[in-house]
Amino acid sequence: MSSLTAQELATQPAVWRRAAALAEPSDTALPQPGERVAVVGCGTSWFMAQAYAALREAAGQGETDAFAASEFRYARQYDRVLTISRSGTTTEVLALLDRLSGRIPTSALTADPTTPIKQAADRLVVLDFADEQSVVQTRFATSALALLRAHLELHGELPTGVHPVARAADDAERAIAEPLPEGLLTAEQISFLGTDWTNGLALEAGLKMREAARFWTESYPAMEYRHGPIAIAAPGRAVWVFGGLPDGLDAQIARTGALLVTDSAAPGMDPMADLVRVHRLAVALAEARGLDPDRPQALTRSVML
Ligand code: F1P
């Protein structure tokens, strides 16, 4: 019997399509073009906030910051603050919403509308069908991003090279069906690289491997990789790039002997679908190490302080 995490992550293509179908241009709970927006969350939700913030700004729909809830800059002015929280119970997110109440309009994207976030936020967007039993998030996070991507699509052109969610979901079917890249199950370490909106995905990929498999990962913007982090690249270690690969970096990595994975480099797989392959790898590595991905060490479904 496969783990709950494995079962839930495999539903992502269908759940993304459902989430994207919820997007409506006039949905006033979601950021409108021209608004100055901050997107906030913790852990995985913070990384999805980063991905969306970069996409929204690149799509020309308005300045968008992303913060970990504990690091919000209260002196800044926003037209709206959007929080992302699967559980709706994360302490730092609720504290932020409480502090902003009556000052800045707030929206909350959550899987569970029966939690305190319902009262804490001015507006609620519910993806209950994407909720998970697993502690380690996969499909809620990516479905939240799918909905936000689809909402951007409705308001104008996507940034160059960014596909519609429909294409991402098709790619995710492939990501679930195809064999994982060779050599990773025996790797000692993986560094994930991203550019622009895929930086959030690279951060999330690294977190997923640490959470589910207690595996050593690091994550960097691709152009930053030469500025030090490449020093640990070596045979038996890997570098996984989300989105495009900066000129010349492939040759530099090849010289270190590290394995390079670049399947979402243009015109490859959608980077969000590529993240699904990391989800699969995290589960496979946990199992190979005798760990139960449904019972990650020292983690709870939500951090309530
Ligand atoms: C956020 C979160 C998860 C993390 C861990 C603790 O939860 O930080 O991303 O993996 O399990 O909670 P939420 O606010 O999205 O419910």
Boltz pocket constraint, residues with backbone or C-beta under 6 A from the ligand:
constraints:
  - pocket:
      binder: B
      contacts: [[A, 41], [A, 42], [A, 43], [A, 44], [A, 45], [A, 84], [A, 85], [A, 86], [A, 87], [A, 88], [A, 89], [A, 90], [A, 93], [A, 135], [A, 136], [A, 137], [A, 211], [A, 299], [A, 300], [A, 301], [A, 302], [A, 303]]
      max_distance: 6.0
